[in-house]
Amino acid sequence: MKFNKLVLTLLAGSLFFVSCSDDDDNNAPSGAYDNGVLVLNQGNFNSGNASVSYISNAFAVENNIFSTNNQNLPLGDVGQSVGLEGNNAYIVVNNSNKIEVVNRYTFAPVATLSTGLTNPRYIAFENGKAYVTCWGDGTITTDDYIAIIDLATNTVSTTRIPVAEGPEKIIEEDGKLYVAHRGGYGFGNSVTVINTVNNVIVTTITVGGIPGSLEEENGTLYVLSEGYPSYAPAETAGSLTRINMANNTVISTTDFAGTTHPANLVIEDGALYYTVNNAIFKGGLINAVLPTTPLFTADIPSGTGLTAFDVEDNHIYIGSGSFSANGSVGVYSLTGALQQTLTVGIAPVGFYFND
Amino acid sequence: MTLKHFILPLLLLLCHTLVAQQDTIVQLKEVIISDTQLRDFSGTQSVQKLNDSVINRNTTSLTSLLQYNTVIYFKENGLGMVSSPSFRGTTAQQTAVIWNGININSQLNGQTDFNTLNTRDFSEISARAGGGSVIYGSSAIGGSIHLNNELAFDNKFTNELRGDYGSYNTLGLNYKVNASSEKFSSSVSVSRNSSDNDYKFPGYTIRNENGQYYNTSLNAAFAYKVNHRNILRLYSYLFDGERHFSRTLAAPSRSLYDDNNTRNLLEWTGLYSRFTSRLKMAYLQENYKYFENFANDVFTFGQVKTFIGRYDATYDFTSKLKLNAIIDYTQNKGEGSDISNKKRNIGSGSLLLKHALTGRFKYELGVRQEISDAYSSPVLFSAGANVGVAKFYTLKFNASRNFRMPTFNDLYWQGSGNPDLKPESSCQAEVGNVFTHNGITLTVTGYYIKLRDMLRWIPGNNGIWSPENVGKVTTYGIESVLNYEKKFGYSHITIGGTYAYTVSQEDGSSNQLMYVPLHKATAAIAYGYKNASVYYRHLFTGEVFYTTDSSAGIDPFNVSSAGAEYTFKLLDGCSIGAQVNNLYNTEYLNVASRPMPGRNYNMYLNLKF
């Protein structure tokens, strides 16, 4: 009967559609990732599609290098940051509550650290240990901590250093940890200094609202605060705070104009770079006066945003994207001439120079 | 009521059937419904009605019912989790859910979570394809889903008790009572569902941790005939659910989500010869609480209280010419931890006309204007015709303009909401062909939708994401629905199938919209012999992309289930049934990183007394 045929045709057709679906590309991984830059791609929250891309010094791109070198396992959910130490890359995966440890040059798997890390954010290293800022539960303001990892055994210590709400960027200098409290879901305005010898908080330094970036140069800590956002109880402009690391005192604080919200502080070759929306600014380290005109404005397609920024040697790297499509990396000269536009994974969030 | 009367419908209606629109006035005196426009002003579009025997063969989830029996595609975040539809390639906010004539899409996010409605609470569930904003307001672009409760003054007292038990400690209980006299009619349904929902992810060593849920719902409908001209009715629906949000392949979860929704509708119907007057008042409340960690009592919440006052007047000039005017006032009051406290007022007026020019040619016209203090709305219209070309062939045309209003989250999200948004609006047209011959009904509908001012959250200054009216989307496709039914001797066979071909692209892009499959098909076959029946059903979903650039997709899948039922002559009928879901143990996902369960089982006992 005809209707039987129709149903069977539909069924047979559906099998055909399944069988003719494309297999993913079978490009073998190169397994060679030195002399280039690793790009961490955040991926979309709860889609489990964080990834790492590699850009060689000749600007050849290899995407998804974690999976291709790890039996096609996904990296995880929400790539947050990467720490490079020794031969290893420590990839902090926020929503997966884990750190993937791989060989930084081959991406061969070393270890997966998946206990004791609740909402891990950033990582710093000192004397055989790694220190990871962790929010704990995002909605709880009193459970934030620094996790400690023994690098020799790749284990997360049960000892934690409790800190104030929303610890974010962390750097190590001269045996001390400097932790910027961006504030998590709230609004932070401090930097905590921790002695790694005894894990004791040395002091807490008040800075401008929403300290988003930390850099160290010649004994001075540069803290770029974004300023309280428009949805905070009172919006403020960003500010740049210089701190003398010898005595943890503030040398100077420079406020931005109006309600300017700067981000992405980078210090490279004696100059200071930051971004305001898609504009890139360059200033002097000593000069207390902030530049008023941008070095250049990055060409970011509408519907996407600037998601990553860094400067290394003769290049400025700018990542952009949304959370629902592959992102883009623009490589610029130090004067802002676009040299390369490269396609990477979803929402590139950080550059890690792997030399 | 003899046993035969119960068994027959069960055997007759194993699969869904397309039901022709029936004459209104005769119908009104026997069974009364509140959503009269579904009956009276849907004759130029395709309405697929799922009756209670189809509902009974499905799990209690509205997602599963519609996914297996209609052309609608569902994006389900793992079994029992948040589930949203794509009807004709549109977004979740572009499908309206209508409960007894009232639009119940969330005011907060503009969509309905199809796993927060229990199918057994409704006597009739219909999928009305295509534009319906002239009647139902916001969101009826892809189509609308109608959840109705029929009431009759027929001197009956029936009870039905059903218990389900299945894999992952999934429990379902439903009790229904219908009691009526010549003056009074009532229909009450209570459901309770719970599951550990800790299925193993097929092909992985991990389980669906933190996926447990329970929910309780009550749906009650009462009618009182004051005299032969006046009827009072009250409908109430309460849903209270607590779901843990399960882990993904890549991330553990500790989150928990509470839904608490109440909907109440009071209606006074006056029947005055050619004139029918309906005064309706509705009060709806939606409430959610989200816990990032179920172990802590720290949560975010949102709540909207909605009051609706509506006057609906119908005048039948002749049995062939009907005019319906509706004026509506809606007030929404929203508050929450992430939205500003806001009150929103919406007024609207609609005029609907139906005219059967000849026995073979009918047309319907509609126009609606909304006025709101929160957004400006376009004039909406609908025009359609139904032509009986031949005894076996009916042709339908419909064109309409529809809209989707910005939600409370879009307008008032703290720090991100954009109070200057326009509604999304669509212009669309469809041509439907209905062939009926020898127990076969085949509907083939081609449609085209042009949507503008699509709302999308995009990054703006200082990295703050906010919604903008940025996108234009063109969607077109073909959907077909097939039904066949045949009885011979003690045997009864029914076959049903659907197929949808959907192209949905943003202007300037050749990429398919995210989570819209190009192909989707379903097939169901059932065979009954005396008191026994067996059935088999199949779902095919084509590849979907979860990125806008089509760079990452979810594989197509085929999944099947089978079941059997036997009815004993005990009380007014006692049925036992068993079902195997995902018969071939297919590894499949609906949403990236969220595997669906492998083969699993369910059994049930249904007592009528």
Interface residues (C-beta under 8 A of the other chain):
Chain A: F3 N4 L6 V7 L10 L11 G13 S14 L15 F17 V18 S21 N44 N46 S47 G48 N49 A50 P74 L75 G76 D77 V78 V93 N95 S96 N97 D137 G138 T139 I140 E226 P229 S230 Y231 H261 A263 N277 S302 G303 T304 G305 L306 S322 S324 A325 N326 I346
Chain B: T248 L249 A250 A251 P252 E292 N293 N296 V298 F299 T300 Q414 G415 S416 I440 R456 I458 P459 G460 N461 N462 G463 I464 V470 L482 Y484 I495 G497 Y499 M514 H519 A521 A523 I525 H538 F540 G542 E543 Y546 T547 T548 D549 S551 A552 D555 P556 F557 N558 A592 S593
